[in-house]
Amino acid sequence: MSTASTHAPAAPAGRPGAVGWSAWFGAAAICTAATLIGLPLADTLDTASLVLLFILAVVLSGARFGRGPAVLAACLSVLFFNVVFVAPRFSLAVADERLVFTLVVMLLVGLIVGHLTASLRAQARAAADGEALVRHLYDISRELGTALTVQQVDEVARHFLLVQLGAQASLWVRNPDAAQVSPAAVPAALEARAMQAMAGARQDPSGWPVEGAMVVALRGPMAVRGAMVLQRPGALPWSEGERRLIDACAALIGSALERIHYVEVARASAVDVEGERLRNVLLSAISHDLRTPLASLVGLAESLALTRPLPTPQQAGIAQSIAGSARRMSAMVNNLLDMARVESGAVRLRLEWLPVEEVIGTAVAACEPSLADHHLDIRVPDDMPLCRFDAVLMERVLVNLLENAARYTPAGSTITIAAACHPDELWLSVSDDGPGFGTHRPQDLFRKFERGDRESNTPGVGLGLALCRAVVEAHGGRIRAEAGEGGGARFVIVFPRATPPEMPAEATLLSRSP
């Protein structure tokens, strides 16, 4: 996949060229050549022309070999010019004292020209190295941009760094646990440093445990996505240009890993959303198909008690049991349908300003059969303001909470409905003095199809509390479950407090009259 593998290995970017003996001999050879060229022209050219010939030798030496050989060329040029072309010839003595100044100026000009030429050579080389660095980074960024998996990113990185630096790269990626992607073997000390790099620890170059190795954190725009270990044979030090290239590659690899991470997150979220939508559609379809048969079953069971001759007590009990089971099944189906409607956004809230006592009263009346064996305690302060909500949906919420409390507490338990007013919030709670939540996490009960005890004989499918949360959040509120002060379970509904409209005093009294 990596196009870098098709090229011959390049010299590492930014590695300064060492001046070898060949450069010094080359500078001396250029000065010797200038002297040999000037010998047959000594009688034809004047002194200034010969000096320019040696200045040219200094320029060529600086351009070809660098600053050190250029200095050597300047010194040799003065020496050769004095010995070969200044009388007395082939001697270091200078007959004309005026030529001493010429020789000094010639040396200074040679040194300056050599320095400038070497500087231009260094700048040209730096520009070429920069261009090569940009070209290399463009190549790897283009390949990383087309990578779709972590394995492809690893392949691109290993090929690129092997070709450009001669280094063996090994990648560790966090998704979510640290795992090595590259197959190369890594010493335990370097692996420990890689773990530290992924944890965000700074790497100290002087503390690298193995010579010729480097550990680099792969940082994305948002977080550290992994670590990279570079190894190469020998104990060659990493040059400044190589470190710049490695840092730039690490940034590109980290960005590629973060892009792949968020692509996978988006893909998983899309699958979850689509699965949730399909499940809601299925639940809605099943609910619609079951409501009519269940209603017919309830009606048939109730009509058995009116047949002539009258049924026996055993038959009447069976009919009553059938009707009760059908009603519970109908309630479950209604919860399924309501949940599907609320989550699909098909429910339009009919918000009205109502007293809390009114909604509590209708919910208690609807749950009267379920609460027959329990004590009910209602605590609503006299100064409780009006609340703005959908009365039908809030009644369903309270009914689910009351039936849940009655279902999971023994007979004779006390169920408390309390309301409280705070400066910015209105609280409505349903609590009991039953066994509580046990070892189950209370907040998990608000997930769909979640029950406190999966093996319990208590009927239900785990949708009541999920529906409560959906309805409360549709009103802009929140609901939580917690342990009661004296034991048992407590469910608290919190609504943001708003300012109710002005009401005449007579209307207020009528709304609070029993």
VOBA-142880 format. One record per residue: residue in one letter; x, z, y of N, C-alpha, C in turn. Coordinates in steps of 0.2 Angstrom, whole numbers, plus 2048, in hexadecimal, padded with zeros to 3 digits. Layout:
<filos>
AXZYXZYXZY/...
</filos>
This chain:
<filos>
M8048007FA800800800804800806/S80A80380680E80480C8127FD80D/T8127FA8138167F481481D7F6815/A81E7FC8178257FE81882A7FD812/S8277FD80C82A7FD80682D7F6805/T82B7F180982D7EA8088337E980C/H8357ED81083B7EC8158417EF812/A8477ED81484D7F081284E7F7815/P8517FC81285180281685580281D/A85280582285580482885980A82A/A85E80982F86280F83185D814834/P85E81B83385A82083685A81F83E/A85482084085381F84885782484B/G85A82285085D82785586482A852/R86782784D86D82A84A87382784E/P87682B85287C829856881826852/G88482085488981D850890820851/A89382284C89A82684C89F82084E/V8A48228528A981D8548AF81E84F/G8B081884B8B58188468BB815848/W8C08168448C78138458C680B847/S8C18088448C18018458BF7FF84D/A8BC8048508BA8038578C080485B/W8C480985A8CB80985E8CF80485D/F8D08018568D47FC8558D17F5858/G8CB7F58598C87EF85C8C97EF863/A8C97F58678CA7F586E8D27F386F/A8D67F586B8DD7F486B8DE7EC86A/A8DB7E98658DB7E28648D97DE86A/I8D37E086D8D17DC8738D67DC878/C8D97E287A8DE7E387F8E47DE87D/T8E67DE8778EC7DA8758EA7D3875/A8E47D18748E27CA8758E27C887C/A8E07CC8808E07CB8888E77CA88A/T8EC7CE8878F37CD8898F67C7886/L8F47C58808F67BE87E8F47B8881/I8ED7B98838EA7B48878EE7B388E/G8F07B98918F37B98988FA7B6898/L8FD7B78929047B58929067AE894/P9027A98919047A28949017A189B/L8FD7A589D8FA7A48A48FE7A88A9/A9037AC8A79067B08AC9097AD8B2/D90C7A78B190F7A38B690A79F8BB/T90479F8B88FF79B8BB8FA79F8BF/L8F87A58BC8F37A98C08F77AF8C4/D8F37B18C98F67B68CD8F47BD8C9/T8F77C28CC8F67C98CA8EE7CB8C9/A8EA7C98CE8E37CB8CE8E07C88C9/S8E17C28C78DE7BE8C28DF7C18BB/L8E67C38BA8E87C78B48E47CD8B3/V8E47D18B98E07D88B98D97D78B6/L8D67D18B98CF7D08B78CE7CF8AF/L8D37CB8AC8D37CA8A58D37D18A1/F8D77D58A48D77DC8A08D17E08A1/I8CE7DF8A78C77E28A98C27E08A4/L8C27D98A38BE7D689E8BF7D9897/A8C57DB8958C67DE88F8C37E588E/V8C47E88948C07EF8948B97EE893/V8B67EA8978AF7E98968AC7E788F/L8B07E288C8AF7E18858AF7E7880/S8B47EB8818B57F087D8B07F587E/G8AE7F78848A87FB8858A27F9882/A8A07F288389A7F088189A7EF879/R8A07EF8768A07EE86F8A07F486B/F8A57F986E8A77FF86A8A580586D/G8A38068748A180C8778A680F87C/R8A481587E8A88188838AF819881/G8B081C87C8B781E87A8BC818879/P8BA8138758BE80D8758BF80A87C/A8BA80A8808BB8078878C080B88B/V8C181288B8C681588E8CD81388B/L8CD8138858D38108828D5809884/A8D08058858D27FE8878D47FE88E/A8D18038928D48038998DB80589A/C8DD80A8968E480D8968E9807893/L8E780488D8EB7FF88B8EC7F988F/S8E67F78938E77F28988EC7F389D/V8EC7F98A08F17FB8A58F87FA8A2/L8F87FD89C8FF7FD8999017F6897/F8FD7F28948FF7EB8939017E7899/F8FC7E889E8FE7E48A49047E68A7/N9067ED8A790C7EF8AB9127ED8A7/V9117ED8A09177EB89C9197E489C/V9137E089B9147D989A9147D58A0/F9107D78A590F7D28AB9127D58B1/V9157DB8B29177DE8B891F7DE8B7/A9237DC8BC92A7DC8BC92C7E38BD/P9327E58BA9357E18B49317E18AE/R9307DB8AB92C7DA8A592E7DE89F/F92A7E089B92B7E389492F7EA896/S92D7ED89B92F7F389D92A7F78A1/L92A7FE8A09258028A39278038AB/A92D8018AD92F8028B492B7FD8B8/V92A7FF8BE9267FA8C392B7F98C9/A92D7F38CA9317F18CF92E7F28D6/D9287EF8D69257EF8DD9207F58DD/E9217FA8E291D8008E29167FF8E4/R9157F98E790E7F78E990A7F68E3/L90D7F48DD9097F38D79077F98D4/V90A7FF8D69088058D39008078D5/F8FF8058DB8F88068DD8F38028DA/T8F67FB8D88F17F78D58F07F98CE/L8F57FC8CA8F47FE8C48EF8048C4/V8F08098C98EB80F8C98E480C8CA/V8E38088CE8DD8058D08DA8028CA/M8DE7FE8C68DC7FA8C08DA7FF8BB/L8DE8058BA8DC80A8B58D580D8B7/L8D480F8BD8CE8128C08C880D8BF/V8C98078C18C48028C08C28018B8/G8C78008B48C68008AD8C28058AA/L8C480C8AC8C08118AA8B98118AC/I8B880F8B28B180F8B58AD80A8B2/V8B08048B18AC7FE8AE8AB8008A7/G8B08038A38AF80489C8A980A89B/H8A980F8A08A48148A089D8118A1/L89D80C8A68968098A78948058A2/T89980189F8977FC899894800893/A89880689289680A88C88F80D88D/S88E80F89488781289588280D894/L88380789787E80289687D80088E/R88280188A88280088387E805880/A87F80C88287B81187F874811881/Q87280F88886B80E88A868808886/A86B8038858687FD88186780087A/R86C80487786B80687086580B870/A86480F87585F814875858810876/A85880B87A85280787A850803874/A8558018708547FE86A851803865/D85480986585280E86084B810862/G84981186984281286A83E80D868/E84080786983B80186783A80285F/A84080385C83F80485483A809852/L83B80F856837815855830813856/V82E81085B82780E85D825809858/R82980485582780085082580384A/H82A80884882980B842822810842/L82181384881B817848815813848/Y81580D84B81080884B80E806844/D81380584081280383980F809835/I81180F83680E814832808816834/S80781683B80081783D7FB81283B/R7FD80C83B7F88078387F6808831/E7FB80A82D7FA80B8267F6811825/L7F88178297F481D8287EC81C82A/G7EC81782F7E58168327E081382C/T7E380F8277DF80C8227DF81181C/A7E281781C7E281B8167DB81F816/L7D881F8107D282280F7D282880B/T7D882A8077D88308037DF833805/V7DF8398037E683D8047EB83A800/Q7EA8377FA7EF8347F67F282E7F9/Q7EE82A7FD7F08248007F5826806/V7F382C80A7F782E80F7FE83080D/D7FE834807804836804808830802/E80582B7FF8098257FD80C822803/V80882180980B81E80F811822812/A81082881281582D81581C82D811/R81B82D80A82182D806825826806/H82182180682581A80782881A80E/F82581B81382781B81A82E81F81B/L82D82581983382A81A839828815/L83782580F83D82380B84081D80E/V83D81981184081381384481481A/Q84181881E84481982584981E825/L84882382184D82982185182A81B/G84F82781585282880F85082F80C/A84A83280E84883880D843838808/Q84283D80383D83E7FE838843802/A83284080382D844806828847801/S82684D8028218517FE81B854802/L81585380181085580580B85A802/W80A85F8068058648047FF863808/V7F98648067F386380A7EE869809/R7EB86B80E7E687080E7DF86D80D/N7DB86E8087D586B8077D186E801/P7CE8758027D187A8077D787D805/D7D987D7FE7DE8817FC7E587C7FD/A7EA8807FD7F187C7FE7F28797F7/A7F38727F77F586F7F17FA8697F2/Q7FF8697EE8048637EF80185D7EC/V8028587F17FF8517EF80584D7EC/S80B84D7EF8108497EC81384C7E6/P8158477E18188497DB81F84C7DB/A82284B7E082A84D7E082A8547DF/A8308567DB83185D7DA8348607E1/V8328667E283586A7E88378717E7/P83D8737E983F87A7E883A87F7EA/A83A8857E783688A7E883688C7F0/A83D88C7F283E88F7F983A88A7FE/L83B8837FD83887E80183087F800/E82E8807FA8268817F98248877FD/A82788C7FD825892801825890808/R82A88D80B82A88B812824886814/A82288280F81D87E810816882811/M81688780D81088B80D80F88F814/Q81589181681689481D81488F822/A81688982281488482780D882827/M80A8828218028818217FF887824/A80288D8237FF89382680089382E/G80488F83180588F83880B89283A/A80F89483581689783781A89283A/R81E89483F82388F84282988F83E/Q82C88883D83288783983888783D/D83D88B83B84388C83F84888783C/P84B88283F84F87D83C855881839/S85888683C85E88A83985C88E833/G85688E83185489282B85188E826/W85288882685088382085588581A/P85288781485588A80F85A88580B/V85987E80C85D87980886087480D/E86687380C86986E811866867810/G86586481586285D81585B85D814/A85786381485086381384D86581A/M84786381B84386582183B86681F/V83886B82283186D82082E86C827/V82886882782586782D81D86882C/A81A86B83081386C83080F866832/L80A86482F80685E830800860834/R80186083B7FC86383F7F785D842/G7F185E8417EC85A8437E985C84A/P7E585884D7E285A8547DF861854/M7DC86384E7D886984E7DC86F84A/A7E086D8457E28738417E887083D/V7EC87483A7F18728357EE87082F/R7F086A82D7ED8678277F1866821/G7F78688227FC86881C80386981E/A80886881A80F86881B812863817/M81886181A81C85C81782485E816/V82685D81082D85F80F83185980E/L83785881283B85281184285480E/Q84485180984A85280684E84B805/R85584C806859846805860848802/P8638447FE8698467FB86E848800/G87384C7FE87884E803876853808/A87B85580C87A85A81187A856818/L87785081987884D81F873850824/P87585282A87185582F86C850832/W86685383486184F83786384E83E/S86384784086484684785E84784C/E85F84785285A848857855842856/G85783C85585283785584E83784E/E85183984984E83A843849840843/R84A84584784584A84883F84884C/R84184485183B84185583783D850/L83A83984C836834848832839843/I83583E84083184283B82C84683F/D82D84884582784C84882184784A/A82384184C81E83C84D81A83A847/C81E83984181A83883B81683D839/A81884483A81484983880E84A83C/A80E848842808848846803843844/L80683D8428018388407FE839839/I80283C83580083E82E7FB84482F/G7FC8498337F784E8347F184B837/S7F184783C7EB84483E7E7840839/A7EB83C8347E783882F7E483D82A/L7E78438287E48488247DE84B827/E7DE84C82D7D984F8317D384A831/R7D48448327CF83F8327CC83E82B/I7D083E8267CD83E81F7C984481E/H7CB84A8207C885081F7C1850822/Y7C084E8287BA84D82C7B5848829/V7B98428267B583D8237B184081D/E7B58448197B28478137AD84C815/V7AE85081A7A985581C7A285181F/A7A384C82279D84882579A84581F/R79E84281A79A83F814797845810/A79A84B80F79685080C790852810/S79085281678B85481A78584F81A/A78784981A78284481977E844812/V78284580D77F84680677A84C806/D77D85280977885780977285680D/V77285381376D85181776884D813/E76B84881076684380C763846807/G76784B80376484E7FE75F853800/E76085680675A85B80875485780A/R75585180D74F84D80F74B84B809/L74F84880474C8467FE74884C7FA/R74B8527FA7488587F774285A7FB/N74285980273C85B806736856804/V73884F80473384A80273084C7FB/L73484E7F673284F7F072D8557F0/L72F85A7F372B8607F472585F7F7/S72585B7FC71F85980071A8567FB/A71D8517F871884D7F37158517EE/I71A8567EB71785A7E571285F7E8/S7138617EE70E8667F17088637F2/H70885D7F57018597F66FE8587EF/D7018567EA6FE8557E46FC85B7E0/L6FE8617E26FC8677DE6F786B7E2/R6F686A7E86F186E7EC6EA86D7EA/T6E88667E86E18657E66E08687DF/P6E48677DA6E386A7D46E38727D4/L6E78757D86E787C7D86E087F7DC/A6DE87B7E16D887D7E46D287C7DF/S6D28777DB6CD8767D66CD87C7D1/L6D387E7CF6D48837CA6D288A7CC/V6D388B7D36D08917D66C98917D6/G6C688C7D86BF88B7D86BB88C7D1/L6BE8897CC6BC8897C56BC8907C3/A6C28937C46C389A7C26BE89F7C5/E6BC89E7CB6B78A27CF6B08A17CC/S6AF89A7CB6A88987C86A789B7C1/L6AC89D7BE6AA8A07B76A78A67B7/A6A88AA7BD6A58B07BD69D8B07BF/L69B8AA7C16948A97C36908A57BE/T6938A47B86908A07B368A8A57AF/R6868A17AC6808A57A96818A37A1/P6818A779D6818AF79E6878B17A1/L6878B77A368D8BA7A66938BA7A1/P6998B97A369F8B979F6A08C179D/T6A38C17976A58C87956AB8CB79A/P6AC8D179A6B18D479E6B88D179C/Q6B98CF7966C08CC7946C08C5797/Q6BA8C17976BA8BB79A6BB8BB7A2/A6B88C07A56B88C17AC6BF8C27AE/G6C38C77AA6CA8C87AC6CE8C27AB/I6CD8BE7A66D18B87A56D08B37AB/A6C98B37AD6C88AE7B36CB8B17B9/Q6CB8B77BA6CE8BA7C06D58B97C0/S6D98BA7BA6E08B97BA6E18B27BB/I6DD8AD7B96DF8A67BA6DE8A57C2/A6D98A77C56D88A67CC6DE8A97D0/G6E08AF7CE6E68B27D26EC8AE7D1/S6EE8AC7CB6F48A87CA6F38A17CD/A6ED89E7CE6EC8987D16ED8997D9/R6EB89F7DB6EC8A07E36F48A17E4/R6F78A57E06FE8A67E170289F7E0/M70089B7DC7038947DB7018907E1/S6FB8917E46F988D7EA6FD8907F0/A6FF8967F07038997F670A8967F5/M70D8957EF7138927EE71388B7F1/V70E8887EF70E8817F170D8807F8/N7098847FB70988480370F886806/N71388A80371A88B80671E885805/L71E8827FF72287C7FF720877804/L71A876805717871809719872811/D71887981271A87B81972187A81A/M72587C81572D87B81672F874817/A72C87081372D86981472B86681B/R72586881D72386682472786982A/V72986F82972D87282F73486F82F/E73786E82973E86B82973E86482B/S73986082A73885982C736858833/G73585D83673385D83D72C85A83F/A72885A83972185883A71C85D83D/V71E86383D71A86984071B869847/R71686984B71686A852713871854/L71787585771587C85871087C85E/R70A88085C705881861706888864/L70A88886970C88E86C707891870/E70689787070189B8747038A2875/W7018A487B7028AB87C6FD8B0879/L7008B48746FB8B88706FE8BF870/P6FA8C486F6FC8CB86E6FF8CB866/V7048CF8657078D085F7028D385A/E6FE8D785C6F98DB8586F48D6855/E6F28D18586EE8CC8556F18C884F/V6F78C68506FA8C384A6FB8C8844/I6FD8CE8466FE8D38416F88D483D/G6F28D58416EC8D683E6EA8D1839/T6EA8CA83B6E88C58376ED8C4830/A6F38C68316F88C682B6F68CB827/V6F58D18296F38D78256EC8D5821/A6E78D28256E18D18216E28CC81C/A6E78C781D6E88C28186EB8C5812/C6EF8CA8136F38CD80D6F08D380A/E6E98D480C6E68DA80A6E68DB802/P6E58D67FE6E58D87F76EC8DA7F5/S6F18D77F86F88D87F66FA8DF7F8/L6F78E27FD6F98E88006F58EE7FE/A6F18ED7F96EC8F27F76EF8F87F5/D6F58F77F16F88FD7EE6FE9007F2/H6FE8FE7F97049007FD701903803/H70590780770390A80D706906813/L70290581870490081D704904823/D70A90382770B90782D70D902833/I7089018387098FC83D70B900843/R7118FE84671390184C7148FC852/V7108FC8567108F785C70F8FB863/P7148FB8677148FF86D70E8FC872/D70B9008767068FE87A7088F987F/D70E8FA8827118F58877148EF884/M7128ED87E7158E787B7128E187E/P7178DC8817148D78857118D1880/L70E8CC88370C8C787F7128C387C/C7118BF8777168BB8747148B4873/R7188AF8747168A88747198A586D/F7148A48697168A186271089D85F/D71189A85A70B89785670889C852/A70289E8536FF8A38506FE8A2848/V6FD89C8466FC89A83F70289B83B/L70889883E70E89883B7118A083B/M7108A38407138AA84070E8AE83B/E7088AD83B7048B18367078AF82F/R7098A982D70C8A78277128AB826/V7168AC82B71D8AF82B71B8B7829/L7178BA82C7158C182B7128C2824/V70E8BD82270B8BD81B7108BD816/N7158B981771B8B881271F8BE811/L7208C18177248C78177208CD814/L71A8CE8167168D38137158D280B/E7138CC8097138CB8027198CC7FE/N71F8CB8027258CC7FF7278D37FE/A7258D78037268DE8037218E27FE/A71B8DF7FD7178E27F87198E07F1/R71C8DA7F071E8D87EA7248DC7E7/Y7288DD7EB72F8E07E972F8E87EA/T72A8EB7EC72A8F27EC7248F57E7/P7268FB7E57218FE7E071A9007E4/A7159017E070F9047E371090A7E6/G70C90B7EC70D9127F07129117F5/S71690C7F571B90B7FA71890A801/T71C90B80671A90B80D71D904810/I71990081371B8FA81671A8FB81E/T71F8FA82271E8FB82971F8F582D/I71A8F383171B8EE83671C8F183D/A7218EF8407238F28477258EC84C/A7238ED8527258E98577288ED85D/A72D8E98607318ED8657338E886B/C7338EA8717348E687773B8E887A/H73F8E387A7468E487D7478E0884/P74C8E188874C8DD88E74C8D688D/D74F8D38887508CC88774D8C9881/E74A8CE87D7488CC8767428D0874/L73E8CD8707388D086C73A8D1865/W7398D786273A8D885B7348D9857/L7348D685172E8D784D7318D8846/S7308DE8437338E083C72E8E2837/V7308E083172C8E282B7318E6826/S7308EC8257348F08217308F481B/D7348F68167318FA8117368FF80F/D73390480A738909808739908800/G7399027FE73A9007F77429007F5/P7438FD7F074A8FD7ED74F8FA7F2/G74D8F57F67528F27FB7558EC7F7/F75A8E97FA75D8E37F87628E47F2/G7648EA7F07698EB7EB7708E87EC/T7738E47E87798E17E97798DA7EC/H7738D87ED7728D17F07738D17F7/R7768CC7FA7778CB8017718C9804/P76E8CD8097688CC80C7678C580F/Q76C8C381376B8BC81676B8B6811/D76D8B780B76C8B28067658B0804/L7618B580575A8B58037568AF807/F7598AE80D7558A98117578A180F/R75B8A180A75C89A808756898803/K75589180375088F7FF7518907F7/F74C8927F474C8937EC7518997EB/E75289E7EF7568A37EE7528AA7ED/R7538AD7E874F8B37E67548B97E5/G7528BF7E77568C57E67588C67DF/D7538C67DB7558C77D47528C17D0/R7578BC7CE7548B67CA7518B77C4/E7528BD7C174F8BE7BA7498C37BB/S7478C47C17418C87C273B8C57BF/N7368C97BD72F8C77BB72B8C67C1/T72D8C87C77298C77CD7288BF7CE/P7228BD7CF7218B67D07248B47D7/G7268AD7D77288AB7DD72E8A67DC/V72F8A17E173489C7E073A89D7E5/G7398A27EA73E8A37EF73E89E7F5/L73889D7F77378997FD73489C803/G7318A280272D8A68077328A880D/L7388AB80B73C8AC81173F8A6814/A7418A181074389B81373E898818/L73889881673389681B73289A821/C7338A18207338A58267398A382B/R73F8A28287448A182D74389A830/A74189582D73F88F83073A88F835/V73589383473089483973389783F/V73689D83E7398A184473E89D848/E74289984474789584874489084C/A73E88D84973B88884D73888B853/H73689185473489585A73A89785E/G74089585C74689786074889E85F/G7468A185A7488A885874D8A8852/R74D8AE8507528AF84A74F8B5846/I7518B583F74E8BA83B7548BC836/R7548C383575A8C58317578CB82C/A75B8CC8277598D182275E8D6822/E75C8DC8217618E282275E8E881E/A7628ED81C7608F381975C8F781E/G7578FA81C7538FF820757905821/E75490882675890F828757914823/G75191482075091981B751916814/G75491181375490D80D74F90780D/G74E90380874A8FE80774D8F880B/A7488F380C74A8ED80F7468EC816/R74A8E981B7478E88217488E1824/F7438DD8267448D68297428D7830/V7468D48347458D583C7458CD83E/I7408CC84273F8C68467408C784D/V7448C38507468C48577448BD85B/F7408BE86073E8B98647418BA86B/P7438B486F7458B587673F8B787A/R7408BC87E73B8BE88273A8B9888/A7338B78897318B388F72C8B7893/T72B8B48997268B789E71F8B589C/P71B8B989A7148B68997108B589F/P70B8B189F7078AF8A57038B58A7/E7028B58AE6FE8BA8B16F78BB8AE/M6F48C18AC6EE8C28A96EA8C78AD/P6E48C68AE6E08CB8B16DF8D18AD/A6DE8D78B16DE8DD8AD6D98DE8A8/E6D38DB8A96CD8DB8A46CF8D789E/A6D28D189F6D48CD8996DA8D1895/T6DE8D58986E38D88946E08DE890/L6DB8E18936D88E788F6D48E488A/L6D08DE88B6CD8DB8856D18D9880/S6D78D68816DC8D487C6DE8D9878/R6DE8DF87A6E18E58776DC8E9874/S6D68E88756D08EC8726D08EA86A/P6CE8EF8666CD8EE85F6C88EA85D/
</filos>
